[in-house]
Structures are given as C-alpha cells and as structure tokens.
C-alpha cells in the first residue's frame, strides 16, 4: 500500500501516515547477521561439550582470550537454538557417584569440612584438602563460614602450585555442588566424584 501511494507521487512519510505505519518502517533496512564467527565458535564448543550450557561456554570463551559477557553469550545461545532444558531437581549433581581408588599422586584429591570450637564456644569450620594417594595435606583453611567462592579460591591456589588433579571427591554439601564451582572444575578438566555425607 505504501509503495502504491509513493508511486502516486505521495511523499513516503505522508504515505506511512495515511496507512498508519511509523516512518521508520519505510526507512528500515535489515542488517546482515552479526557475530557470524562468534556464533560458529559457540556452535563448535557446544558440539564438543553437548551436555554443557551457555555459562560453561562463556567460561571457555573467556579462557581463550575473548572478551564477552554472559548475557551476550546467552542471547546468541538462544538465537542459535542451543538451549538445554533441564528438569528442576532439589540437588543437581555435577559428577558421578562412583567410588574409585587413586592410582598415582595428583590422581584424586578429597576436600571436606570438619568442625571445632573455640574456648569461647564459637564454631570453627575447617576446610581440608588431601591427596588420596599420598595422604598429603594440600590445604587447611579455618573460618567461621565458607562459601563456594571461598572453596574455589583455595583450589585455585593449590592448582596453581601443584597442577590440577584428574578427579576431586567430596560429599554433596552446598559449597561443593555450587554451579559456578562446577563450571570452574570442568574448565580445568577436573572430574568430580561424590559420596554420601559422613562416609569416607
């Protein structure tokens, strides 16, 4: 209709007004698809890690030196139809609960919390990190409380000094199954093994 009016020598803005369209609709030119290389890179990473979501892909992109925020990766992820639908669970395990024995140093680490009290009766929480093969204590941190971020900071320091283990074992405490910690472990190629709380 707008083209017909313009053909009748009516100005485009007047023609848009007559048919009830904004002037920007006439002047709009579709832009070519942006981020084609980045989209392809995300596709390639998604194929390599089919069971991972956009947060994990974002961590890999940042690790490779690409400056990009999570919101942009999420938008591209959705536009490319790469959304992974997960059922809502009370607890999401990020690794297999299969017992295994260490075969060499740095094969399997274990981290856990033990508790103690001060003379004043305050509770202390102690994070222990041990190499299961050598039984060497790799870290011992004491605080009134810990978050998954605190746990990751300790792991980062030990990994930077000794290298990463092949697996790390823990119970299903909230500090150990946090999503961000799971992503960091996966990016470091550290497998997770879980046990029931209170069992060796």
Order of alpha helices (4+ residues) and beta strands (2+ residues): alpha-alpha-alpha-alpha-alpha-alpha-beta-beta-beta-alpha-beta-alpha-beta
